[in-house]
Amino acid sequence: MCKGAEMTSVDPNSAKTDKIPKEVWDALSRKKIYFGHMSVGFNILDGIRDFMQGERQARLNIVETSDPSAFREPIFAHSPIGKNAYPLSKIDNFRSILESGVGDKADIAFFKFCYVDIHGGTDVDALIRAFDETIQALQARFPKLTIPVITAPLTVVPAGLKTSLKKLLGQGEPDKTANIKREAFNAHLREKYGKLVFDLAALESTLPNGQRTSFVEDGKTFYALDPSYSDDGGHLNATGRRIIAAGMLRFLAELSPRP
């Protein structure tokens, strides 16, 4: 594991966790937002609630629902989608939720994959095709809806004795292989969707001082979840969830409506 590569995918200021500006809370409190997710998504929402507990100006109406009737007023709606390890189920479920009426009523709607959705055996090209086809179809069907995209989350790549034991037992390095696949998917999102990308993976691999957690495979540098952001190698701990929540709040507040 090495640290020190420059952070290029997100603004380093987006992960500041000291305080969320009042203008961010004000902008979000006027929006109708839907967020589809699974376990890491709940971590991020816990991070948002961490900020809300300490800031009087935070007035987000966070509700677990995908019911279109809930979007009559500003809301930060969220719900589990699909089945973990089956990314196509999440793509299909997101589309179904938008087509059920949420797409006509929300200002912003987005979903995220979990780290278990992309692993060493994933056909990344096929996943990209399915993802792009759905997002483009939804953008065409709901011209007033802003649909940002989120990079796939990373996992910690063990270093030292644990990695050596895996090699000795012939188990290979699944953490590295999976992160390489995830970063292939993420690179596509960054190139295709530009400012509509919330770069979760970049934030997960970047420390507040700008250093990034990385590893080298076949002479190429790839990134991993920093160990200080997770207690189990995949989910976000109190530090990690606050980092990601800060970035997401700023990102959503700055999103412009579709022309």
Backbone bond lengths (Angstrom), bond angles and torsions (degrees), N, CA, C in turn:
res aa  C-N    CA-C-N  psi(-1)  N-CA   C-N-CA  omega(-1)  CA-C   N-CA-C  phi
1 M - - - 1.456 - - 1.518 108.42 -
2 C 1.308 116.66 135.52 1.453 118.63 178.28 1.505 108.94 -133.65
3 K 1.328 116.17 159.80 1.445 121.67 -179.97 1.508 108.69 -132.34
4 G 1.337 117.01 151.27 1.435 118.35 172.85 1.516 114.83 134.93
5 A 1.319 120.06 -14.73 1.457 120.98 179.17 1.520 110.10 -65.32
6 E 1.322 116.33 147.41 1.448 120.01 -179.07 1.529 110.51 -70.59
7 M 1.322 116.36 144.63 1.460 121.50 177.75 1.522 107.81 -86.37
8 T 1.314 117.46 119.77 1.453 120.75 -174.31 1.522 113.76 -117.52
9 S 1.319 118.75 -16.73 1.462 120.51 -171.14 1.520 113.98 -88.61
10 V 1.329 117.70 -21.60 1.452 120.08 -179.54 1.518 109.42 -138.22
11 D 1.305 116.34 157.72 1.454 122.33 175.07 1.521 108.54 -68.56
12 P 1.349 118.85 123.81 1.464 119.98 -179.65 1.519 112.96 -55.40
13 N 1.350 117.28 -28.27 1.461 119.72 -179.96 1.521 112.99 -70.02
14 S 1.340 117.02 -17.69 1.470 119.73 -175.29 1.515 112.69 -67.72
15 A 1.330 117.68 -17.69 1.456 120.52 -177.56 1.523 112.70 -102.38
16 K 1.328 117.59 9.89 1.463 119.33 178.33 1.525 109.01 -61.68
17 T 1.315 116.19 131.31 1.462 119.33 -174.32 1.527 113.28 -115.79
18 D 1.332 117.27 12.69 1.456 118.17 -179.35 1.528 111.52 -73.60
19 K 1.349 116.12 -42.76 1.466 119.73 -176.88 1.529 108.81 -163.60
20 I 1.318 116.34 140.51 1.457 121.14 174.21 1.528 107.74 -92.88
21 P 1.340 118.69 123.75 1.468 120.67 -177.23 1.524 113.12 -58.14
22 K 1.311 116.16 149.63 1.462 121.98 -179.71 1.524 111.46 -58.00
23 E 1.343 116.97 -37.08 1.460 119.12 -178.04 1.529 111.89 -65.54
24 V 1.327 117.58 -26.55 1.459 120.97 176.23 1.518 110.09 -69.08
25 W 1.336 116.37 -48.59 1.461 120.49 178.58 1.529 110.57 -61.01
26 D 1.345 117.06 -41.55 1.455 120.61 -178.64 1.530 111.01 -62.66
27 A 1.339 115.99 -44.11 1.473 119.97 -179.47 1.519 111.08 -63.42
28 L 1.322 116.69 -43.59 1.465 120.53 -177.88 1.523 111.87 -70.15
29 S 1.317 116.79 -32.94 1.472 120.12 -177.38 1.525 111.97 -67.38
30 R 1.337 117.13 -13.85 1.468 120.48 179.48 1.526 112.68 -99.17
31 K 1.318 118.08 -3.10 1.460 121.87 -173.28 1.530 112.14 -100.20
32 K 1.325 114.04 156.06 1.466 122.02 172.29 1.527 106.64 -109.38
33 I 1.330 116.03 109.78 1.458 121.95 -170.67 1.520 110.23 -121.23
34 Y 1.339 115.80 138.92 1.465 120.47 170.80 1.521 109.11 -122.16
35 F 1.344 115.91 134.96 1.459 123.22 -178.03 1.529 108.66 -131.70
36 G 1.349 116.78 114.58 1.459 121.59 175.92 1.519 110.38 -97.33
37 H 1.323 117.59 137.31 1.458 119.55 -171.71 1.521 110.49 -165.65
38 M 1.345 113.95 -179.29 1.469 120.78 168.83 1.529 107.46 -131.34
39 S 1.323 118.92 -136.19 1.462 121.67 -165.08 1.524 115.18 -61.90
40 V 1.325 118.97 -46.49 1.459 119.76 179.54 1.526 110.14 -64.99
41 G 1.324 116.64 -29.23 1.450 120.22 175.19 1.523 111.84 -62.34
42 F 1.332 116.30 -39.46 1.470 119.22 175.66 1.525 110.41 -64.53
43 N 1.343 117.33 -35.65 1.468 120.17 175.31 1.523 110.47 -59.51
44 I 1.339 116.12 -45.34 1.471 120.45 -178.72 1.526 110.74 -63.46
45 L 1.329 116.52 -42.75 1.467 119.69 178.71 1.520 111.31 -63.44
46 D 1.328 117.39 -36.38 1.464 120.10 174.65 1.525 110.20 -62.22
47 G 1.340 116.35 -37.08 1.461 120.06 177.17 1.511 111.75 -64.89
48 I 1.331 116.96 -39.62 1.465 120.13 176.56 1.525 110.31 -62.61
49 R 1.329 116.11 -42.36 1.474 119.69 179.33 1.530 110.70 -65.66
50 D 1.329 117.32 -32.22 1.468 120.05 175.81 1.520 110.12 -56.91
51 F 1.330 116.61 -44.98 1.463 120.42 179.19 1.522 111.21 -67.50
52 M 1.328 116.48 -39.82 1.464 119.94 -176.58 1.520 112.10 -64.71
53 Q 1.325 116.73 -31.57 1.463 120.03 -178.84 1.529 112.01 -64.85
54 G 1.328 116.22 -28.50 1.462 118.80 -175.23 1.510 114.75 -105.30
55 E 1.343 117.87 3.82 1.461 119.33 -175.56 1.526 110.53 -131.62
56 R 1.315 115.81 116.77 1.464 121.00 -176.10 1.520 112.84 -63.02
57 Q 1.345 116.76 -31.89 1.459 119.73 -175.79 1.520 112.99 -76.87
58 A 1.342 117.64 -5.89 1.459 121.05 -179.60 1.522 110.03 -76.96
59 R 1.343 116.11 115.22 1.466 119.82 -175.52 1.526 110.63 -130.28
60 L 1.292 117.93 41.09 1.458 119.85 179.87 1.527 110.68 -77.64
61 N 1.318 115.01 135.83 1.458 121.78 178.70 1.529 107.47 -95.38
62 I 1.333 116.37 82.82 1.467 121.70 -176.56 1.522 109.50 -85.42
63 V 1.338 116.18 119.54 1.461 121.35 -176.31 1.527 109.03 -137.30
64 E 1.337 116.92 133.98 1.461 120.34 175.30 1.520 108.93 -82.79
65 T 1.329 116.27 101.43 1.457 121.87 -179.12 1.519 110.21 -166.04
66 S 1.332 115.75 154.19 1.462 121.66 169.08 1.528 109.17 -129.23
67 D 1.317 115.65 21.04 1.459 122.52 -179.87 1.532 109.18 -78.47
68 P 1.325 118.21 121.47 1.467 120.36 -179.18 1.523 113.86 -56.02
69 S 1.323 117.43 -29.83 1.465 119.82 -178.64 1.515 112.81 -66.11
70 A 1.329 117.63 -17.64 1.468 121.21 -179.84 1.521 112.19 -75.34
71 F 1.332 116.72 -10.40 1.465 120.46 -174.63 1.522 112.68 -96.43
72 R 1.315 116.36 24.80 1.463 119.84 175.73 1.521 111.34 -75.68
73 E 1.319 117.06 -17.14 1.458 122.65 179.94 1.522 108.77 -139.78
74 P 1.333 118.14 166.41 1.465 120.08 179.52 1.524 111.87 -53.19
75 I 1.319 115.72 137.33 1.459 120.76 -175.19 1.524 109.70 -158.81
76 F 1.314 115.76 149.00 1.466 121.51 167.95 1.521 104.68 -112.02
77 A 1.336 114.90 85.72 1.459 121.13 -176.80 1.528 109.77 -86.83
78 H 1.308 115.63 148.14 1.457 119.94 177.87 1.520 108.52 -152.28
79 S 1.327 115.63 157.62 1.459 120.44 175.77 1.518 109.56 -163.64
80 P 1.338 116.74 154.62 1.467 119.65 172.95 1.526 109.79 -64.77
81 I 1.326 116.71 146.79 1.459 120.33 176.52 1.519 110.31 -134.33
82 G 1.318 116.11 147.18 1.447 122.08 173.82 1.506 114.74 59.63
83 K 1.314 114.60 -158.43 1.462 122.23 -178.50 1.514 109.25 -129.68
84 N 1.320 116.80 132.35 1.456 120.59 179.90 1.524 111.05 -58.38
85 A 1.323 115.10 141.15 1.467 124.99 -177.91 1.522 112.74 79.43
86 Y 1.322 117.36 1.27 1.459 122.13 177.50 1.535 108.15 -127.37
87 P 1.325 117.85 79.50 1.468 120.36 -173.52 1.519 114.37 -60.42
88 L 1.331 117.62 -32.37 1.462 119.34 179.49 1.523 111.59 -64.29
89 S 1.348 116.51 -29.81 1.468 119.51 177.69 1.522 110.48 -66.31
90 K 1.332 116.95 -30.71 1.463 120.22 179.74 1.525 111.05 -76.14
91 I 1.326 115.64 -38.90 1.463 119.79 175.46 1.525 109.79 -60.37
92 D 1.326 116.46 -47.61 1.466 121.09 -178.10 1.525 111.78 -65.48
93 N 1.330 116.93 -40.40 1.461 120.82 -178.83 1.526 110.95 -67.31
94 F 1.320 116.66 -39.93 1.466 120.77 177.61 1.533 110.10 -60.91
95 R 1.315 115.57 -45.47 1.464 119.59 178.92 1.527 110.65 -61.57
96 S 1.314 116.26 -42.64 1.458 120.44 -179.75 1.524 111.63 -61.98
97 I 1.324 116.54 -41.31 1.470 120.63 -179.79 1.517 110.83 -64.20
98 L 1.334 116.66 -43.91 1.461 119.05 178.91 1.520 111.01 -65.10
99 E 1.321 116.62 -41.67 1.461 120.08 -177.93 1.524 112.60 -73.19
100 S 1.331 117.25 -14.92 1.465 120.28 177.50 1.524 112.16 -75.48
101 G 1.342 117.24 -9.86 1.458 120.91 -179.66 1.504 114.32 136.19
102 V 1.338 117.62 -21.77 1.465 121.02 -179.54 1.527 110.94 -63.04
103 G 1.327 116.70 -36.59 1.452 120.14 -178.44 1.518 114.22 -63.30
104 D 1.321 117.13 -26.68 1.461 121.72 178.70 1.526 112.67 -83.92
105 K 1.343 117.25 -17.92 1.459 120.04 -172.09 1.528 114.38 -113.03
106 A 1.322 117.84 -25.12 1.463 120.52 -178.34 1.521 111.03 -80.81
107 D 1.334 115.52 156.63 1.466 121.76 172.03 1.527 110.22 -88.90
108 I 1.339 115.23 -37.46 1.467 122.59 -177.52 1.520 107.67 -136.05
109 A 1.316 117.62 136.03 1.469 121.26 174.99 1.520 108.34 -142.86
110 F 1.315 116.27 134.56 1.458 120.31 -178.33 1.520 109.60 -156.84
111 F 1.343 116.00 165.58 1.451 120.17 176.26 1.518 108.66 -145.48
112 K 1.306 115.68 165.42 1.462 119.85 178.55 1.518 110.47 -131.54
113 F 1.325 114.19 151.49 1.453 120.52 170.53 1.524 109.02 -83.93
114 C 1.328 116.70 162.43 1.456 122.35 170.84 1.526 108.75 -99.15
115 Y 1.317 116.14 163.36 1.461 118.28 -178.76 1.526 111.82 -62.89
116 V 1.332 118.43 -27.45 1.466 120.34 179.86 1.529 112.50 -72.87
117 D 1.325 117.49 -12.53 1.457 120.38 -178.58 1.526 112.76 -75.78
118 I 1.324 116.31 -23.23 1.460 120.64 179.24 1.524 107.91 -125.02
119 H 1.321 115.98 117.50 1.467 121.42 -175.96 1.518 109.08 -134.86
120 G 1.308 116.64 -171.96 1.453 120.80 -175.80 1.511 115.07 -60.58
121 G 1.329 117.23 -25.77 1.457 120.68 -178.23 1.515 114.68 -97.24
122 T 1.322 117.75 4.28 1.460 121.17 -176.86 1.528 112.07 -70.43
123 D 1.329 116.16 135.93 1.457 122.09 171.52 1.531 106.75 -84.57
124 V 1.317 116.05 93.37 1.461 120.66 -173.34 1.525 111.53 -64.54
125 D 1.315 117.38 -38.72 1.469 119.60 -179.87 1.529 111.30 -61.93
126 A 1.326 116.68 -41.59 1.463 120.07 179.15 1.526 110.68 -66.42
127 L 1.326 116.64 -39.25 1.460 120.57 178.55 1.522 110.37 -64.66
128 I 1.314 116.95 -42.24 1.461 121.00 178.41 1.529 110.55 -60.40
129 R 1.319 116.51 -44.10 1.475 119.30 -179.94 1.525 111.26 -61.27
130 A 1.320 116.98 -45.81 1.465 120.71 -179.50 1.526 111.04 -64.32
131 F 1.320 116.01 -41.40 1.458 121.01 -179.67 1.524 110.86 -64.34
132 D 1.332 116.85 -51.08 1.468 120.72 -177.58 1.526 111.72 -62.14
133 E 1.314 116.12 -42.88 1.468 119.42 -179.29 1.522 110.92 -59.57
134 T 1.334 116.12 -42.10 1.464 119.67 -178.89 1.520 111.61 -70.20
135 I 1.321 118.00 -46.70 1.462 120.78 -179.18 1.528 110.32 -61.38
136 Q 1.321 117.27 -43.32 1.463 119.89 -179.86 1.523 111.57 -65.77
137 A 1.330 116.85 -38.24 1.459 119.87 177.72 1.525 110.97 -65.43
138 L 1.322 116.72 -40.03 1.461 120.31 -179.93 1.524 111.63 -70.61
139 Q 1.325 116.76 -36.81 1.465 119.46 177.04 1.526 110.78 -62.98
140 A 1.329 116.24 -37.56 1.464 120.27 178.99 1.523 111.71 -71.05
141 R 1.321 116.33 -38.90 1.470 120.14 -177.11 1.525 112.11 -74.30
142 F 1.353 116.34 -32.82 1.469 120.23 -177.00 1.528 109.48 -121.48
143 P 1.314 117.36 76.69 1.468 121.11 -173.18 1.526 115.06 -64.00
144 K 1.327 117.92 -21.19 1.467 120.22 179.88 1.533 112.57 -92.25
145 L 1.306 116.82 -6.07 1.463 121.76 -176.63 1.527 110.61 -92.24
146 T 1.328 116.85 132.16 1.463 121.66 173.95 1.522 108.13 -90.94
147 I 1.335 116.54 124.79 1.466 121.75 -178.34 1.523 109.36 -118.83
148 P 1.320 117.31 89.71 1.463 119.19 175.27 1.529 110.62 -73.65
149 V 1.319 117.16 165.86 1.462 121.30 177.60 1.527 109.05 -125.90
150 I 1.328 115.78 153.54 1.464 121.31 -176.40 1.521 109.40 -120.60
151 T 1.316 116.74 132.87 1.461 119.38 175.89 1.525 109.89 -65.37
152 A 1.325 115.17 151.15 1.465 120.70 -178.90 1.527 110.33 -68.61
153 P 1.324 117.65 136.11 1.460 120.27 179.89 1.522 112.38 -66.97
154 L 1.323 115.33 153.36 1.457 122.70 -179.27 1.524 110.40 -101.85
155 T 1.314 115.96 174.82 1.465 121.62 173.72 1.515 109.23 -126.22
156 V 1.318 114.98 163.25 1.470 121.46 177.26 1.525 108.94 -69.69
157 V 1.310 116.59 136.80 1.462 121.52 173.50 1.522 107.20 -99.63
158 P 1.333 118.21 111.22 1.468 120.77 -177.18 1.523 111.19 -60.09
159 A 1.312 115.36 145.13 1.461 120.93 177.74 1.521 109.48 -121.74
160 G 1.298 115.90 159.74 1.457 120.58 172.77 1.511 113.73 79.01
161 L 1.339 116.29 -135.68 1.456 122.85 -171.04 1.522 112.84 -59.48
162 K 1.339 117.60 -41.91 1.454 120.66 -177.03 1.526 110.49 -61.34
163 T 1.348 116.08 -44.58 1.454 119.86 179.16 1.520 110.98 -65.28
164 S 1.325 117.35 -40.71 1.465 121.32 -179.86 1.526 110.93 -62.82
165 L 1.330 116.83 -40.07 1.457 120.45 179.04 1.523 111.22 -65.30
166 K 1.332 116.86 -39.06 1.458 120.25 177.81 1.524 110.33 -60.39
167 K 1.326 116.15 -44.36 1.463 119.71 179.71 1.528 110.34 -63.77
168 L 1.341 116.46 -41.70 1.457 121.14 -178.89 1.520 110.93 -62.43
169 L 1.323 116.73 -35.70 1.456 121.91 -179.26 1.529 112.72 -85.52
170 G 1.319 115.86 1.14 1.459 119.84 178.67 1.509 114.10 73.98
171 Q 1.318 117.25 22.57 1.467 120.95 -176.85 1.526 113.13 -89.51
172 G 1.328 116.15 -5.94 1.459 118.93 -179.88 1.518 111.68 68.99
173 E 1.322 115.88 -157.55 1.457 121.39 -177.61 1.525 109.43 -131.56
174 P 1.341 116.36 74.69 1.466 120.15 -175.72 1.521 113.14 -61.43
175 D 1.336 117.63 -30.39 1.467 119.90 -179.37 1.524 110.40 -64.19
176 K 1.324 116.89 -42.82 1.456 120.72 178.33 1.523 110.86 -65.51
177 T 1.316 116.45 -48.18 1.463 120.76 -178.03 1.522 111.11 -58.98
178 A 1.322 116.96 -43.88 1.460 120.76 -179.99 1.524 111.25 -64.96
179 N 1.326 117.72 -42.94 1.461 119.97 179.80 1.523 111.75 -65.67
180 I 1.317 117.25 -33.98 1.466 120.72 176.53 1.525 109.63 -63.49
181 K 1.328 116.98 -42.81 1.467 121.24 177.36 1.532 110.55 -63.97
182 R 1.314 116.18 -43.52 1.473 120.02 -179.78 1.520 110.56 -62.39
183 E 1.324 116.22 -40.73 1.457 119.20 -178.62 1.526 111.75 -70.71
184 A 1.322 117.95 -26.96 1.460 119.91 174.27 1.530 109.95 -65.51
185 F 1.322 115.79 -42.87 1.466 120.73 176.06 1.526 110.21 -64.01
186 N 1.312 116.03 -44.65 1.466 120.65 -177.85 1.520 112.36 -64.15
187 A 1.327 116.59 -38.87 1.464 120.14 179.32 1.526 110.38 -60.77
188 H 1.312 116.46 -37.92 1.467 120.33 177.27 1.528 110.53 -63.84
189 L 1.324 117.00 -45.64 1.468 119.62 -179.93 1.520 110.92 -59.93
190 R 1.327 116.96 -44.60 1.468 120.28 -178.72 1.518 111.18 -60.90
191 E 1.322 116.24 -41.50 1.461 120.05 -177.76 1.523 111.97 -72.09
192 K 1.328 117.13 -40.53 1.466 120.45 -173.30 1.527 113.87 -83.65
193 Y 1.341 117.32 -37.76 1.463 119.42 -169.24 1.529 114.27 -106.01
194 G 1.318 117.86 -9.66 1.460 121.34 171.65 1.514 115.62 52.32
195 K 1.331 116.19 -119.22 1.463 121.22 -174.77 1.529 113.13 -70.39
196 L 1.316 117.22 -9.82 1.471 119.86 177.00 1.527 112.01 -85.53
197 V 1.323 117.71 4.03 1.464 121.63 -178.26 1.527 111.27 -93.94
198 F 1.322 115.76 124.08 1.460 120.14 165.92 1.522 106.05 -94.03
199 D 1.323 117.11 112.75 1.457 121.09 -170.58 1.528 111.54 -88.82
200 L 1.312 114.52 75.02 1.462 122.19 177.81 1.520 111.14 -56.76
201 A 1.334 117.12 -44.13 1.465 120.78 -177.26 1.518 111.65 -62.44
202 A 1.326 116.85 -39.79 1.461 119.72 179.43 1.527 111.00 -65.22
203 L 1.330 116.73 -41.48 1.463 119.73 178.54 1.527 111.18 -66.25
204 E 1.333 116.73 -39.29 1.465 120.02 -179.71 1.528 112.34 -63.63
205 S 1.303 116.98 -27.86 1.466 120.63 -176.40 1.519 113.01 -99.96
206 T 1.339 116.91 3.51 1.464 120.52 -173.92 1.522 111.61 -118.07
207 L 1.318 115.51 128.82 1.453 121.34 176.44 1.527 110.32 -82.59
208 P 1.324 118.99 161.33 1.464 120.89 -178.65 1.522 114.33 -56.85
209 N 1.337 117.95 -24.02 1.462 120.39 178.77 1.530 113.01 -85.50
210 G 1.342 117.28 3.06 1.452 121.11 177.58 1.510 114.96 94.72
211 Q 1.334 118.12 -10.78 1.455 120.30 177.81 1.522 110.14 -71.35
212 R 1.341 115.83 146.75 1.456 120.14 -178.38 1.518 111.16 -117.55
213 T 1.321 114.93 144.71 1.456 122.25 178.01 1.521 108.62 -87.75
214 S 1.311 116.42 121.62 1.457 119.93 -171.70 1.517 111.19 -143.97
215 F 1.333 114.73 170.81 1.460 121.50 173.84 1.516 107.82 -145.72
216 V 1.296 116.66 159.57 1.462 121.72 -178.43 1.523 109.47 -112.67
217 E 1.311 116.26 130.86 1.456 122.61 177.91 1.531 107.85 -135.84
218 D 1.317 116.87 124.06 1.468 122.09 -178.58 1.525 111.97 53.00
219 G 1.323 115.25 38.73 1.456 120.64 176.53 1.514 115.45 79.15
220 K 1.336 117.53 2.48 1.458 121.25 -179.75 1.530 110.43 -112.29
221 T 1.307 116.29 147.14 1.454 121.66 -179.83 1.526 110.78 -94.30
222 F 1.321 115.29 131.34 1.463 122.39 176.38 1.527 108.12 -128.08
223 Y 1.331 115.96 167.05 1.455 119.68 -174.02 1.520 112.78 -116.56
224 A 1.334 115.30 158.69 1.459 121.57 -176.86 1.520 109.61 -141.45
225 L 1.314 116.35 160.52 1.460 122.28 173.62 1.524 109.02 -62.25
226 D 1.324 116.44 129.77 1.460 118.29 178.91 1.532 109.85 -69.25
227 P 1.332 117.92 134.14 1.469 121.13 -177.04 1.525 114.19 -57.95
228 S 1.327 116.97 -25.76 1.469 119.20 -178.85 1.522 112.30 -73.51
229 Y 1.328 117.93 -10.80 1.460 122.18 -178.81 1.526 113.25 -98.07
230 S 1.330 117.51 -0.01 1.462 119.79 -175.96 1.519 110.75 -147.25
231 D 1.324 115.88 145.26 1.469 120.58 176.56 1.523 112.18 -99.10
232 D 1.337 117.26 -14.59 1.466 119.83 -178.17 1.529 113.42 -125.23
233 G 1.322 116.90 5.17 1.456 120.75 177.67 1.508 115.02 93.33
234 G 1.348 117.83 -6.78 1.456 119.91 -178.58 1.516 114.42 -141.55
235 H 1.340 115.70 -48.84 1.458 119.56 178.49 1.526 110.22 -77.62
236 L 1.330 115.77 159.34 1.455 120.59 -177.63 1.520 111.01 -89.98
237 N 1.334 116.12 133.78 1.459 120.09 174.83 1.531 109.05 -87.01
238 A 1.323 117.12 -170.52 1.464 120.56 -175.90 1.519 112.16 -60.19
239 T 1.324 116.92 -36.93 1.468 120.60 178.25 1.517 110.67 -70.82
240 G 1.328 116.21 -48.51 1.457 120.56 -177.39 1.512 113.36 -63.53
241 R 1.321 116.81 -42.06 1.462 119.27 -177.63 1.527 110.94 -66.85
242 R 1.313 117.23 -31.39 1.460 120.53 178.49 1.533 110.75 -70.93
243 I 1.332 116.11 -38.85 1.463 120.77 176.85 1.526 110.31 -60.88
244 I 1.322 116.57 -50.08 1.464 120.35 -176.54 1.521 111.18 -69.46
245 A 1.329 117.10 -39.98 1.465 120.26 179.67 1.527 111.12 -61.45
246 A 1.325 116.68 -42.05 1.470 120.26 179.10 1.520 110.86 -60.36
247 G 1.331 115.85 -44.58 1.454 119.40 179.02 1.517 112.36 -64.78
248 M 1.334 116.96 -42.58 1.461 120.19 -178.58 1.522 111.82 -65.45
249 L 1.324 117.84 -42.18 1.459 120.60 -179.64 1.517 110.88 -60.87
250 R 1.313 117.28 -45.56 1.471 120.44 179.33 1.530 111.05 -65.48
251 F 1.320 116.00 -42.02 1.457 120.48 -179.66 1.529 111.24 -60.66
252 L 1.323 117.67 -48.88 1.459 121.24 -177.68 1.525 111.58 -65.81
253 A 1.330 116.58 -36.90 1.465 119.93 179.86 1.512 112.13 -65.20
254 E 1.326 116.79 -30.85 1.462 121.35 -176.07 1.526 113.32 -89.74
255 L 1.328 118.10 -8.73 1.464 120.20 -179.19 1.533 110.18 -63.70
256 S 1.313 115.28 133.62 1.457 120.14 177.66 1.529 110.04 -92.84
257 P 1.322 117.50 146.44 1.468 119.78 175.76 1.516 110.38 -60.55
258 R 1.327 116.98 152.50 1.463 119.88 176.26 1.534 109.95 -67.26
259 P 1.335 116.28 139.02 1.490 118.64 -179.26 1.525 110.79 -67.71
